[in-house]
Amino acid sequence: MSEWLSANIGNIIVTALILLAVFFAVRSIVRAKKSGKSCGCGCQNCAMQGKCHEKKEH
């Protein structure tokens, strides 16, 4: 086991860094979506018109 680990430590580190980057990217997208900051265009022609910027009732 230790031979395999020492032979592949570079691949393991690179894979872990890529997975970490993907995790943070997905987390950022989910957080932006939940807070309503995910759209980058006008709402007139959007298929989700009225859904991402729902009016908040006080």
N, C-alpha and C positions, 0 to 999 in steps of 0.2 A: 504494500500500500504506500509506504513512504517513497519507494522508487518511482511509482506512478505519479505521486504528488510532486516530487521534486522535478520530474521530467516535464510536467505540464503546468507548473506554477505560473508561467507567463500567460498561458491561455486562460487559466482560471482568473487571474487578476484582470485581464482585458475583458473577459466575459462579464465579470462582476461589475466593472465600471460601465459597460454598455447597458446592462440591466438596470443599474442605478440611474443612469441618464434617462432611460425610457420611463422608469417609474416616476421621476420628477417631472418629465414632460407630460405624462398622462395626468398626474395630479394637478399640474398647472391648468391643463385644459378643462378638467372637471371643475376646479374651483372657479375659473372664469365663466364657465357655462352656468353654474349655480348662482353667481352674482350678477348675471345678465351682461357681462362685458365681452361676450364672445362674438358678437356680430360686428362686421366691419363695413357695412354698407347701409344704405337707406332702407326703410321698412316698407316702402310703397310696393315693391315687387317681390318681397320676401315671402316664401311659402309659410314661414312661421309668424307672419304678421299678427300682432296682438298677443302672442304667446311669450316672447322673451322679455317684453317690456310691459307686463300687465300693470294696469293701474292699481295702486295700493289704496285701499279704503281706510280712512282714519277712524 
